[in-house]
Each structure stands twice: as structure tokens, then as C-alpha cells.
Amino acid sequence: MTQSSSKPSGASGNTAPDALPAVSVIMPVLNEERHLRTSVQHILEQEYAGEMEVVIALGPSADRTDEIAAELVAENANRSWGRVQTVPNPTGRTPAGLNAAIKASRHPVVVRVDGHGMLSPNYIATAVRLLEETGAANVGGTMHAEGENAWEHAVAAAMTSKIGVGNAAFHTGGEAGEAETVYLGVFRREVLEQQGGYNEEFIRAQDWELNFRIREAGGLIWFSPELRVSYRPRPSVRELAKQYRNYGRWRHVVARYHAGSINLRYLAPPVAVCAIAAGVVVGVAVTPWALVVPGGYLAAIVAGSLPAGKGLGLSARAQIPVALATMHMSWGWGFLTSPKKLARKVIASRRAPVLTTRSSG
């Protein structure tokens, strides 16, 4: 990685560099040896002339993540712009790592990045501009899934298609505007401090919970397709199933935490799981006509995979139905089996939103 002791000259817009707010980039990482170096490189190569730091919260990884992080710290130790530091996150939980990194950071704008996320070159400059233009407390954009092999290309296609994730704007894109939540997020530090950071009981869905409190306190959450983060999908069926089972499990926790947050998009996967299971059982035990339900689902995801796989190789296109079924069934199963005691635990940890006025920029 090229080392530099000065700020980059590629800041976008007409704002003088001295007027740009300093930025802290926070990264909770666990077992990210494959992507961490590249992710940090995308941060350090940002077209942003304001001061910047990177704070990596290290969970108890079982791979070379800690070693790579130490290398990044050493390689950038002499920089006056874009220095990298690490803080411990013994639990390995994402919200705990985020809070540890926030506490160790110092700048007025806080950018959340994951260890397998790659920021587009003007991501930070655009986010800072949008914070000023909209007066938002938090801005975010699209999670643009990109694969590196046939399976990951298939997952990426599934994750960016409406048959895979419904109409979620941060997956499929959409018009800029006020949002319920956004992917990752670029925050005003004052808002994070007012709300006390992330609720560490939310092992998943911590972004939604924090943004819920910010909105309840009068803050604006803003989505913009101008902001784009390339995302590396899970490398196997097993890892994808685990990811989406946890998504479904925690989405049910959110539904119990805040009853008004559920909608038909979230209910579709658990309904599909129940219908397919019932169709198989009745089809085997009573009448084969019931097999039309699982058969219809299979036909639907095969048909839906055709436009989703446009431009991909044959191997990737053939795996898109597998990715879609894994996502749908795992999410639905996680939702259906989410224990009430988990919801009771996070409800007991509920934090009241700290009322504040919306900033005007």
C-alpha cells in the first residue's frame, strides 16, 4: 500500500479543504483476513481532502485478521492523514465493536464500514455533502453485492434482485429521500453521543434499532443512491444460510420490539416456509396435488433467476436459484424460530430516544 504523509488532492466539490469536517472511519471486524486489507485500502484512497482516521475494532478472530490489522497500523504510522489504529472487542459482537471504535475515535463525522465492504472513491465526500445539504443525522446508500467466483456472483445477483430481497432500496436502489434505516451509515458524532451509541443487546439489526431511536428523537435518516458500497457475499451455501437465518431471527426480534415495523415483505419468507413444508407433507401423505406449492415456488425462483443472472456465466446463472432458495428459506426459518426470550431480553434493554432538534447543516 502506498504511504503518504499528506492529504489526497482529489476532494470533490468546491468546498475548500480546510472547511471540510474531519472524519473517523470505524470498522468492527471478525475473521476478515480475506478482505480487510482491500477494504482499508479503499478507505485510504478516498477522494476526500479533510482529515481522516481509521479505527478497527478487533474481535477474537481465528484467522490472520489481527496480523493484517497490525500490518496496516505499522504501514500507515507515519501518515498525517489516514492513520490506522486498533481497539480490542473481546466479545466479537458487532455493536460492541462499533461502540469501542466510536469511543476511541475523535472526529465530528463517523463513517461505519464493515471489513468486507469496499467504499466507492467519492463515498465519504458525497456523504459529508449530503449531511450538510439535508441536515440529516445519518446518511447511507446501496449495498452493491459483487462476487469473485461463480457462487458469489450468483449470490450477488440474488441479493440485488427484487425476487431475492423485495423492494429494499439499499439492496436494489431507489430515489433519494427520507428512510427508516440505511446500510452502514455516515453519522454526526453528536447524534451518536446523544443516543449513547449502539444497543449492544442487538447482535443483529443494531443499525435499525439505533436509527429507530434517532428518528424517534426527531432526527432525519437519509437514503441516497449516490452512496455505494461494494459488498462481498458469503463464500458458501452454509455461510449464506447462517447469515440469512440470523437476519430472519433478528427481524422477528425487531417486530416484537416495535410492533409497527413489520410489513408484507418481511412476512413473505416465513409464509413460504410454512406453505412449502405443508405442501410436501400433504403431498406425500395425502395427495400429490399439494406438491404444486413447492413445485410452484421452485418454478418461480428459476424463472426469477433468468433476468437476475443476465450477463453472468453459465455456472453462476445455474446457482442463482440455489442462492435464492437458501436466502428465502433460511430467513423464513430464522423468523419462525426466533425465541421470545431473545425479544424480551432486548426489550428490557430498551433505551429511550434522547430528544434533539434536527440539524440544519
Secondary structure, DSSP 8 states (H G I E B T S, - for coil): ----SS--S---SS--GGGS--EEEEEEESS-TTTHHHHHHHHHT-S--S-EEEEEEE---SSSHHHHHHHHHHHTTT-SSSEEEEEE-TT--HHHHHHHHHHH---SEEEE--TTEEE-TTHHHHHHHHHHHH--SEEEEEEEE--SSHHHHHHHHHHTSHHHHTT-HHHH----EE-S--EEEEEEHHHHHHHTS--TT-SSSHHHHHHHHHHHTT--EEEEEEEEEEE---SSHHHHHHHHHHHHHHHHHHHHHSGGG--HHHHHHHHHHHHHHHHHHHHHHT-GGGGHHHHHHHHHHHHHHHHHTTTS-HHHHHHHHHHHHHHHHHHHHHHHH--HHHHHHHHHT------------
